[in-house]
Amino acid sequence: MSEIYKGVIISFVVFLLWSFGCFVGGYLLSNARATKRINESNQQLAEQQQKYDTAIREAEERIRIADERLQSIGAELSAEVSNNGKATEELSGIIEQIRKQKLNIKV
């Protein structure tokens, strides 16, 4: 009987070691897969972040160019208004001179 008990105990210990080995092997395999997925996800996030950063830089550049164009158009319009004001003053002066000349002719 002692041989049977020794065989059962040895079988039980072997079973425990085999179970422990399966558990550790599964854990390590699962951990490796999870680590791989996390690394892939991080890589994808880094690529998306680069795309967003590029898009933001391009948008900021477009906004800067649009602001420069608006300032340029504003300056041109101000110059036109100023020139129109000067032209109006000159025309008013010419009209006054014509009126004076008409008055001088009639007198």
NUVEX-578054 format. One record per residue (C-alpha): residue number from 1; residue in three letters; x, y, z. Coordinates in steps of 0.001 Angstrom, whole numbers, plus 500000, padded with zeros to 6 digits. Layout:
N
site nr = NUM; rest = ala; c1 = X; c2 = Y; c3 = Z
...
! end
This chain:
107
site nr = 1; rest = met; c1 = 500000; c2 = 500000; c3 = 500000
site nr = 2; rest = ser; c1 = 502770; c2 = 502325; c3 = 500671
site nr = 3; rest = glu; c1 = 503810; c2 = 502012; c3 = 497030
site nr = 4; rest = ile; c1 = 500302; c2 = 502969; c3 = 495955
site nr = 5; rest = tyr; c1 = 500307; c2 = 505985; c3 = 498255
site nr = 6; rest = lys; c1 = 503724; c2 = 507017; c3 = 497012
site nr = 7; rest = gly; c1 = 502469; c2 = 506654; c3 = 493420
site nr = 8; rest = val; c1 = 499349; c2 = 508718; c3 = 494190
site nr = 9; rest = ile; c1 = 501375; c2 = 511403; c3 = 495958
site nr = 10; rest = ile; c1 = 503905; c2 = 511528; c3 = 493128
site nr = 11; rest = ser; c1 = 501071; c2 = 511666; c3 = 490590
site nr = 12; rest = phe; c1 = 499407; c2 = 514441; c3 = 492595
site nr = 13; rest = val; c1 = 502657; c2 = 516437; c3 = 492806
site nr = 14; rest = val; c1 = 503260; c2 = 515945; c3 = 489075
site nr = 15; rest = phe; c1 = 499683; c2 = 517072; c3 = 488422
site nr = 16; rest = leu; c1 = 500195; c2 = 520173; c3 = 490582
site nr = 17; rest = leu; c1 = 503481; c2 = 520980; c3 = 488821
site nr = 18; rest = trp; c1 = 501873; c2 = 520429; c3 = 485415
site nr = 19; rest = ser; c1 = 498891; c2 = 522631; c3 = 486390
site nr = 20; rest = phe; c1 = 501208; c2 = 525325; c3 = 487710
site nr = 21; rest = gly; c1 = 503289; c2 = 525148; c3 = 484509
site nr = 22; rest = cys; c1 = 500149; c2 = 525477; c3 = 482363
site nr = 23; rest = phe; c1 = 498969; c2 = 528433; c3 = 484428
site nr = 24; rest = val; c1 = 502337; c2 = 530215; c3 = 484247
site nr = 25; rest = gly; c1 = 502667; c2 = 529456; c3 = 480531
site nr = 26; rest = gly; c1 = 499164; c2 = 530795; c3 = 479831
site nr = 27; rest = tyr; c1 = 499812; c2 = 533858; c3 = 481933
site nr = 28; rest = leu; c1 = 503078; c2 = 534614; c3 = 480140
site nr = 29; rest = leu; c1 = 501485; c2 = 534064; c3 = 476729
site nr = 30; rest = ser; c1 = 498527; c2 = 536259; c3 = 477619
site nr = 31; rest = asn; c1 = 500840; c2 = 538927; c3 = 479026
site nr = 32; rest = ala; c1 = 502952; c2 = 538884; c3 = 475859
site nr = 33; rest = arg; c1 = 499859; c2 = 539267; c3 = 473676
site nr = 34; rest = ala; c1 = 498522; c2 = 542102; c3 = 475837
site nr = 35; rest = thr; c1 = 501886; c2 = 543868; c3 = 475714
site nr = 36; rest = lys; c1 = 501973; c2 = 543492; c3 = 471943
site nr = 37; rest = arg; c1 = 498457; c2 = 544942; c3 = 471613
site nr = 38; rest = ile; c1 = 499319; c2 = 547852; c3 = 473885
site nr = 39; rest = asn; c1 = 502440; c2 = 548623; c3 = 471857
site nr = 40; rest = glu; c1 = 500458; c2 = 548490; c3 = 468603
site nr = 41; rest = ser; c1 = 497795; c2 = 550776; c3 = 470077
site nr = 42; rest = asn; c1 = 500451; c2 = 553212; c3 = 471266
site nr = 43; rest = gln; c1 = 502007; c2 = 553226; c3 = 467795
site nr = 44; rest = gln; c1 = 498638; c2 = 553944; c3 = 466190
site nr = 45; rest = leu; c1 = 497970; c2 = 556727; c3 = 468679
site nr = 46; rest = ala; c1 = 501379; c2 = 558257; c3 = 467968
site nr = 47; rest = glu; c1 = 500670; c2 = 558198; c3 = 464222
site nr = 48; rest = gln; c1 = 497257; c2 = 559805; c3 = 464729
site nr = 49; rest = gln; c1 = 498800; c2 = 562437; c3 = 466993
site nr = 50; rest = gln; c1 = 501324; c2 = 563261; c3 = 464270
site nr = 51; rest = lys; c1 = 498496; c2 = 563635; c3 = 461741
site nr = 52; rest = tyr; c1 = 496572; c2 = 565916; c3 = 464100
site nr = 53; rest = asp; c1 = 499666; c2 = 567995; c3 = 464830
site nr = 54; rest = thr; c1 = 500312; c2 = 568371; c3 = 461103
site nr = 55; rest = ala; c1 = 496684; c2 = 569349; c3 = 460489
site nr = 56; rest = ile; c1 = 496837; c2 = 571913; c3 = 463298
site nr = 57; rest = arg; c1 = 500064; c2 = 573432; c3 = 461926
site nr = 58; rest = glu; c1 = 498552; c2 = 573634; c3 = 458432
site nr = 59; rest = ala; c1 = 495386; c2 = 575244; c3 = 459807
site nr = 60; rest = glu; c1 = 497424; c2 = 577789; c3 = 461779
site nr = 61; rest = glu; c1 = 499428; c2 = 578604; c3 = 458635
site nr = 62; rest = arg; c1 = 496230; c2 = 579059; c3 = 456612
site nr = 63; rest = ile; c1 = 494812; c2 = 581326; c3 = 459317
site nr = 64; rest = arg; c1 = 498021; c2 = 583384; c3 = 459334
site nr = 65; rest = ile; c1 = 497917; c2 = 583750; c3 = 455539
site nr = 66; rest = ala; c1 = 494224; c2 = 584693; c3 = 455657
site nr = 67; rest = asp; c1 = 494953; c2 = 587317; c3 = 458344
site nr = 68; rest = glu; c1 = 497756; c2 = 588770; c3 = 456217
site nr = 69; rest = arg; c1 = 495427; c2 = 588930; c3 = 453204
site nr = 70; rest = leu; c1 = 492714; c2 = 590617; c3 = 455244
site nr = 71; rest = gln; c1 = 495190; c2 = 593170; c3 = 456570
site nr = 72; rest = ser; c1 = 496440; c2 = 593802; c3 = 453033
site nr = 73; rest = ile; c1 = 492893; c2 = 594227; c3 = 451721
site nr = 74; rest = gly; c1 = 492097; c2 = 596556; c3 = 454619
site nr = 75; rest = ala; c1 = 495162; c2 = 598664; c3 = 453849
site nr = 76; rest = glu; c1 = 494220; c2 = 598815; c3 = 450159
site nr = 77; rest = leu; c1 = 490663; c2 = 599849; c3 = 451001
site nr = 78; rest = ser; c1 = 491926; c2 = 602524; c3 = 453369
site nr = 79; rest = ala; c1 = 494199; c2 = 603859; c3 = 450637
site nr = 80; rest = glu; c1 = 491307; c2 = 603874; c3 = 448162
site nr = 81; rest = val; c1 = 489063; c2 = 605714; c3 = 450606
site nr = 82; rest = ser; c1 = 491820; c2 = 608223; c3 = 451229
site nr = 83; rest = asn; c1 = 492377; c2 = 608683; c3 = 447500
site nr = 84; rest = asn; c1 = 488634; c2 = 609057; c3 = 446935
site nr = 85; rest = gly; c1 = 488499; c2 = 611676; c3 = 449660
site nr = 86; rest = lys; c1 = 491342; c2 = 613614; c3 = 448023
site nr = 87; rest = ala; c1 = 489666; c2 = 613300; c3 = 444633
site nr = 88; rest = thr; c1 = 486402; c2 = 614603; c3 = 446119
site nr = 89; rest = glu; c1 = 488228; c2 = 617596; c3 = 447626
site nr = 90; rest = glu; c1 = 489938; c2 = 618321; c3 = 444306
site nr = 91; rest = leu; c1 = 486663; c2 = 618062; c3 = 442405
site nr = 92; rest = ser; c1 = 484996; c2 = 620364; c3 = 444930
site nr = 93; rest = gly; c1 = 487814; c2 = 622875; c3 = 444424
site nr = 94; rest = ile; c1 = 487483; c2 = 622669; c3 = 440630
site nr = 95; rest = ile; c1 = 483697; c2 = 623162; c3 = 440883
site nr = 96; rest = glu; c1 = 484242; c2 = 626199; c3 = 443084
site nr = 97; rest = gln; c1 = 486693; c2 = 627641; c3 = 440572
site nr = 98; rest = ile; c1 = 484196; c2 = 627089; c3 = 437744
site nr = 99; rest = arg; c1 = 481463; c2 = 628819; c3 = 439764
site nr = 100; rest = lys; c1 = 483760; c2 = 631760; c3 = 440457
site nr = 101; rest = gln; c1 = 484667; c2 = 632003; c3 = 436802
site nr = 102; rest = lys; c1 = 480967; c2 = 631992; c3 = 435871
site nr = 103; rest = leu; c1 = 480382; c2 = 634759; c3 = 438385
site nr = 104; rest = asn; c1 = 483291; c2 = 636731; c3 = 436985
site nr = 105; rest = ile; c1 = 481997; c2 = 636362; c3 = 433439
site nr = 106; rest = lys; c1 = 478508; c2 = 637545; c3 = 434392
site nr = 107; rest = val; c1 = 479694; c2 = 640591; c3 = 436274
! end
